[in-house]
Amino acid sequence: FLSNDELLEILAQTRDPTAVRPHLRKCFDCMSSVEFVKGDGKSDGMELDTIYITKMESPEGEQVALTVFVSTGGNVEGWMGALEETMRRSLFDNMQQCLQAYTEESREAWFFEWPAQCVLTVDQIIWQLGISNAIAEISSDENPRALKEFKSFSIEQINRMVAVVRGQLTPIQRSCMCNLIVIDVHARDVVDRMINDNCQSLLDFSWICQLRYYWESDVNDCQVKQTNSVFFYAYEYLGVVPRLVITPLTDKCFMTLTGALTLILGGAPAGPAGTGKTESVKDLGKALAQQVVVFNCSDGLDYKMMGRFFSGLAQAGAWACFDEFNRIDIEVLSVIAQQIMTIQQALKNNVETFMFEGREIQCNKNYGAFITMNPGYAGR
């Protein structure tokens, strides 16, 4: 999501791949830089004098090595596309290895051996397995106290993590631990609610209403489930960004938004300024590893600009959160409604490509559009 000037600057400097570096934050959610290495002709598959991308870096300074080096030879749009694909592939490979490497005994050392994003996701997969096993023991009358025992185990885990935080850590490690504690404290509260609701089956609402992470062996991929919604983890690199503290209201918001996405609709959180509408949408995007683009609407927007925006979202499979949507002129809103309906129809028909604003574009099923409104709020 670049301006015309930025796009021209990238396309004009095809001979200097490093010129792309300042624009990476606008192309990816949390990739602020990449490491360029000149091929020496000796390393595996590296041609002489060709520049390769070997690592990606987050704004916080976390570096993740790419499993396949990306050659910057040829058109910039070609290797930028390859970089996006390799980013997802590298995170998938790291996630798989991170899950296999997990053991309860080496948990404290395991935190810092993998990218923070993978550690956070695998921690939630392991939590889901623990809860599922506990509920299975209750439903088979094997151990009626299984959930209470799991709650005690969760509290012990959190205390051990707090002890790690009190030690000597780098800023990246500390941010990773803070995120883990935020997620695990919410997980402890969820177990508390399930005990109070007397949850005895994997189909009880108090369990299926939670955002649950599974590593499904039949598709060999991570899936995120909530109520009757199922999403594939999107593997957008997130770095070590802070996560929101999850309240019961956030849970309800997530449930509504995931339900809307399953029905190929959008979400419209409404409320006073500063209550966290946009942040909740962004945090759900982080939970599913989706790219989220936040855009502040104004009365100066026209339908052509919004058309280009929707065209990019549909092709990239990104989410957009349009802030203060009610500030757009009513005449423009009617055209925007038509544009959204065109994309929704394409998603419902499950097509590869569709006609949008007079040209044929790709249809990516990860597309999502959200709006926030401040009724009676004139804007900043």
GITAUR-V138001 format. One record per backbone hydrogen bond with DSSP energy under -0.5 kcal/mol. CO is the residue of the C=O (numbers start at 1). NH is the residue of the N-H. E is the energy in kcal/mol with one decimal. If there is no record, write none. Layout:
BEGIN
CO_NH_E ; CO_NH_E
END
This chain:
BEGIN
3_7_-2.3 ; 4_8_-2.5 ; 5_9_-2.1 ; 6_10_-2.0 ; 7_11_-2.5 ; 8_12_-2.2 ; 9_13_-0.7 ; 10_13_-0.8 ; 11_14_-0.6 ; 13_16_-1.1 ; 15_17_-0.6 ; 16_19_-1.9 ; 17_20_-1.8 ; 18_21_-1.3 ; 20_23_-2.0 ; 20_24_-0.6 ; 21_24_-1.3 ; 23_26_-1.1 ; 23_27_-0.9 ; 24_27_-0.8 ; 24_28_-2.6 ; 30_32_-0.8 ; 33_57_-2.8 ; 34_36_-0.6 ; 35_54_-2.4 ; 35_55_-0.7 ; 37_52_-3.4 ; 39_49_-2.0 ; 43_46_-1.5 ; 45_47_-0.7 ; 47_50_-1.3 ; 50_39_-3.3 ; 51_72_-2.6 ; 52_37_-3.1 ; 52_54_-0.6 ; 53_70_-2.1 ; 54_66_-2.8 ; 55_35_-2.2 ; 56_64_-2.6 ; 57_32_-2.1 ; 57_33_-1.5 ; 58_61_-1.8 ; 62_58_-2.4 ; 64_56_-2.4 ; 69_71_-0.6 ; 70_53_-2.7 ; 75_79_-1.9 ; 76_80_-2.2 ; 77_81_-1.5 ; 78_82_-1.7 ; 79_83_-2.0 ; 80_84_-1.9 ; 81_85_-2.1 ; 82_86_-2.6 ; 83_87_-2.4 ; 84_88_-1.9 ; 85_89_-2.3 ; 86_90_-2.9 ; 87_91_-2.1 ; 88_92_-2.2 ; 89_93_-2.6 ; 90_94_-2.5 ; 91_95_-2.4 ; 92_96_-2.3 ; 93_97_-2.3 ; 94_98_-2.7 ; 95_99_-2.3 ; 96_100_-2.0 ; 97_101_-1.9 ; 98_102_-0.6 ; 99_102_-0.7 ; 104_107_-0.9 ; 106_110_-2.4 ; 107_111_-1.5 ; 109_112_-1.0 ; 110_113_-1.6 ; 115_118_-0.6 ; 115_119_-2.1 ; 116_120_-2.4 ; 117_121_-1.9 ; 118_122_-2.8 ; 119_123_-2.2 ; 120_124_-1.3 ; 121_125_-1.8 ; 122_126_-2.7 ; 123_127_-2.0 ; 124_128_-2.1 ; 125_129_-2.1 ; 126_130_-2.3 ; 127_131_-2.5 ; 128_132_-2.8 ; 129_133_-2.4 ; 130_134_-2.0 ; 131_135_-2.8 ; 132_136_-2.2 ; 133_137_-2.0 ; 134_138_-1.8 ; 135_139_-2.8 ; 136_140_-1.4 ; 137_142_-1.9 ; 137_143_-1.6 ; 138_141_-1.6 ; 143_146_-1.9 ; 145_149_-2.4 ; 146_150_-2.1 ; 147_151_-2.1 ; 148_152_-1.9 ; 149_153_-2.0 ; 150_154_-2.4 ; 151_155_-2.3 ; 152_156_-2.0 ; 153_157_-2.1 ; 154_158_-2.5 ; 155_159_-2.3 ; 156_160_-1.9 ; 157_161_-2.0 ; 158_162_-2.4 ; 159_163_-1.8 ; 160_164_-1.5 ; 161_165_-2.1 ; 162_166_-1.5 ; 164_167_-1.4 ; 167_169_-0.7 ; 170_174_-2.6 ; 171_175_-2.2 ; 172_176_-2.3 ; 173_177_-2.3 ; 174_178_-2.5 ; 175_179_-2.3 ; 176_180_-2.1 ; 177_181_-2.5 ; 178_182_-2.3 ; 179_183_-2.3 ; 180_184_-2.8 ; 181_185_-2.6 ; 182_186_-1.6 ; 183_187_-2.1 ; 184_188_-2.1 ; 185_189_-2.0 ; 186_190_-2.2 ; 187_191_-2.0 ; 188_192_-2.0 ; 189_193_-2.3 ; 190_194_-2.4 ; 191_195_-2.2 ; 192_196_-2.2 ; 193_197_-2.2 ; 194_199_-2.6 ; 195_198_-1.1 ; 201_204_-1.5 ; 204_207_-1.6 ; 204_208_-2.3 ; 205_209_-2.0 ; 207_210_-1.6 ; 208_227_-4.0 ; 210_212_-0.8 ; 212_225_-3.0 ; 214_216_-0.8 ; 214_223_-2.9 ; 215_217_-0.6 ; 216_220_-1.3 ; 216_221_-1.4 ; 221_216_-2.2 ; 222_233_-2.5 ; 223_214_-2.9 ; 224_231_-2.8 ; 225_212_-3.2 ; 226_229_-3.0 ; 229_226_-2.0 ; 231_224_-3.3 ; 237_30_-0.8 ; 238_241_-1.1 ; 245_247_-0.6 ; 247_251_-2.1 ; 248_252_-2.0 ; 249_253_-2.4 ; 250_254_-2.9 ; 251_255_-2.4 ; 252_256_-2.2 ; 253_257_-2.5 ; 254_258_-3.0 ; 255_259_-1.8 ; 256_260_-2.2 ; 257_261_-2.4 ; 258_262_-1.9 ; 259_263_-1.4 ; 260_265_-2.5 ; 261_264_-1.5 ; 267_371_-2.5 ; 269_373_-1.2 ; 272_275_-1.1 ; 276_280_-1.8 ; 277_281_-1.6 ; 278_282_-2.6 ; 279_283_-2.4 ; 280_284_-2.0 ; 281_285_-2.0 ; 282_286_-2.1 ; 283_287_-2.2 ; 284_288_-1.6 ; 285_290_-3.3 ; 286_289_-0.8 ; 288_234_-2.3 ; 289_236_-1.5 ; 291_319_-3.1 ; 292_294_-0.6 ; 293_321_-2.6 ; 295_297_-0.6 ; 295_323_-2.5 ; 298_301_-1.5 ; 302_306_-1.8 ; 303_307_-2.1 ; 304_308_-2.1 ; 305_309_-1.9 ; 306_310_-2.8 ; 307_311_-2.3 ; 308_312_-2.0 ; 309_313_-2.2 ; 310_314_-2.6 ; 311_315_-1.7 ; 312_316_-2.6 ; 313_317_-2.0 ; 313_318_-1.0 ; 314_364_-2.7 ; 318_368_-1.5 ; 319_293_-2.9 ; 320_322_-0.6 ; 320_370_-2.7 ; 321_295_-2.5 ; 321_323_-0.9 ; 322_325_-0.6 ; 322_372_-2.3 ; 323_297_-2.2 ; 324_327_-1.7 ; 325_328_-1.7 ; 329_333_-2.0 ; 330_334_-1.3 ; 331_335_-0.7 ; 332_336_-2.3 ; 333_337_-2.4 ; 334_338_-1.3 ; 335_339_-2.2 ; 336_340_-2.7 ; 337_341_-2.1 ; 338_342_-1.9 ; 339_343_-1.7 ; 340_344_-2.7 ; 341_345_-2.5 ; 342_346_-1.8 ; 343_347_-2.3 ; 344_348_-2.4 ; 345_349_-2.1 ; 346_351_-1.7 ; 347_350_-0.7 ; 352_363_-2.6 ; 354_361_-2.7 ; 356_359_-1.6 ; 359_356_-3.1 ; 361_354_-2.2 ; 362_364_-0.6 ; 363_365_-0.5 ; 364_367_-1.6 ; 368_320_-1.8 ; 369_267_-0.8 ; 370_322_-3.1 ; 372_325_-2.2 ; 373_271_-1.4 ; 374_377_-2.3 ; 376_378_-0.6
END
